[in-house]
Amino acid sequence: MTTRGRPRSFDRDDALARVMEVFWAKGYEGAQLNDLVAAIGITPPSFYAAFGSKEAAFHEAVDLYLATVGAGPRRVLEEAATARQGIRASLEESINVALSSKSGGCFLILGLVNCLPENEAARAHLLAARHKTVAMLRERLERGVHEGDLPPDTDVERLADFYNGIMQAISFQARDGSTREQLTALIEPAMTALGPITRGE
């Protein structure tokens, strides 16, 4: 008797990585079930058995992205000796991430664009992930003020929103085909928003 279900060689971690690539390339609304199952090489019933639903798979894909590809900008931001160095490194790493996908751009920004009402739960999950980016920028800027490499009157909230916006611009321009040189050219003007250097860097 022929049995239906996942193949014996099914690797869920590998399957989730492939699902993430599909969502990253096509977005939540553009990715159809047949795209997902084709990428994994399983049947629709097996997909539902493994992930529960398309929405649940998307949530997992976002979380995987944050823990892997998307972790780079946060890591370099936190590890840098100064806030200024961290912001620059984070923007540079954002370019690396945006150019690492064949389709270009950041999954967190381009994963769901149309925001149809029936996809509100997926949108909320992605929005929460994007809010983490703003929070990490704000925290690093606040640390820079506390440690003295940014002026005491630095508008941390506004700058966090600004640099998040630059990251989004990098993502959209990468999706539109901008080169690394073109994207890198955005960094120097963006750095001027931090004002003059207050100590040797």
ChimeraX attribute file (.defattr): number of C-alpha atoms within 10 A of each C-alpha:
attribute: neighborCount
match mode: 1-to-1
recipient: residues
	/A:1	3
	/A:2	4
	/A:3	6
	/A:4	9
	/A:5	15
	/A:6	18
	/A:7	12
	/A:8	6
	/A:9	6
	/A:10	14
	/A:11	11
	/A:12	13
	/A:13	10
	/A:14	11
	/A:15	20
	/A:16	21
	/A:17	17
	/A:18	18
	/A:19	24
	/A:20	26
	/A:21	20
	/A:22	22
	/A:23	24
	/A:24	28
	/A:25	21
	/A:26	18
	/A:27	21
	/A:28	23
	/A:29	15
	/A:30	16
	/A:31	17
	/A:32	15
	/A:33	15
	/A:34	13
	/A:35	15
	/A:36	24
	/A:37	19
	/A:38	15
	/A:39	16
	/A:40	19
	/A:41	16
	/A:42	17
	/A:43	18
	/A:44	16
	/A:45	13
	/A:46	16
	/A:47	21
	/A:48	15
	/A:49	12
	/A:50	16
	/A:51	16
	/A:52	12
	/A:53	13
	/A:54	18
	/A:55	16
	/A:56	14
	/A:57	21
	/A:58	24
	/A:59	19
	/A:60	18
	/A:61	22
	/A:62	23
	/A:63	17
	/A:64	17
	/A:65	19
	/A:66	18
	/A:67	11
	/A:68	11
	/A:69	16
	/A:70	21
	/A:71	15
	/A:72	18
	/A:73	25
	/A:74	21
	/A:75	14
	/A:76	19
	/A:77	24
	/A:78	20
	/A:79	13
	/A:80	16
	/A:81	13
	/A:82	21
	/A:83	25
	/A:84	21
	/A:85	16
	/A:86	23
	/A:87	26
	/A:88	20
	/A:89	22
	/A:90	23
	/A:91	25
	/A:92	22
	/A:93	21
	/A:94	26
	/A:95	25
	/A:96	19
	/A:97	22
	/A:98	27
	/A:99	22
	/A:100	14
	/A:101	16
	/A:102	11
	/A:103	16
	/A:104	24
	/A:105	30
	/A:106	28
	/A:107	26
	/A:108	23
	/A:109	19
	/A:110	21
	/A:111	25
	/A:112	21
	/A:113	12
	/A:114	13
	/A:115	14
	/A:116	11
	/A:117	8
	/A:118	8
	/A:119	14
	/A:120	11
	/A:121	14
	/A:122	22
	/A:123	21
	/A:124	13
	/A:125	17
	/A:126	21
	/A:127	14
	/A:128	11
	/A:129	17
	/A:130	16
	/A:131	12
	/A:132	13
	/A:133	20
	/A:134	18
	/A:135	16
	/A:136	17
	/A:137	27
	/A:138	21
	/A:139	17
	/A:140	23
	/A:141	27
	/A:142	20
	/A:143	17
	/A:144	21
	/A:145	19
	/A:146	12
	/A:147	13
	/A:148	14
	/A:149	19
	/A:150	23
	/A:151	16
	/A:152	13
	/A:153	7
	/A:154	15
	/A:155	14
	/A:156	21
	/A:157	15
	/A:158	11
	/A:159	17
	/A:160	22
	/A:161	17
	/A:162	16
	/A:163	23
	/A:164	21
	/A:165	13
	/A:166	17
	/A:167	26
	/A:168	20
	/A:169	16
	/A:170	29
	/A:171	25
	/A:172	18
	/A:173	17
	/A:174	24
	/A:175	19
	/A:176	12
	/A:177	13
	/A:178	16
	/A:179	13
	/A:180	15
	/A:181	9
	/A:182	13
	/A:183	21
	/A:184	14
	/A:185	11
	/A:186	16
	/A:187	20
	/A:188	10
	/A:189	8
	/A:190	15
	/A:191	16
	/A:192	10
	/A:193	11
	/A:194	17
	/A:195	11
	/A:196	10
	/A:197	12
	/A:198	10
	/A:199	9
	/A:200	5
	/A:201	9
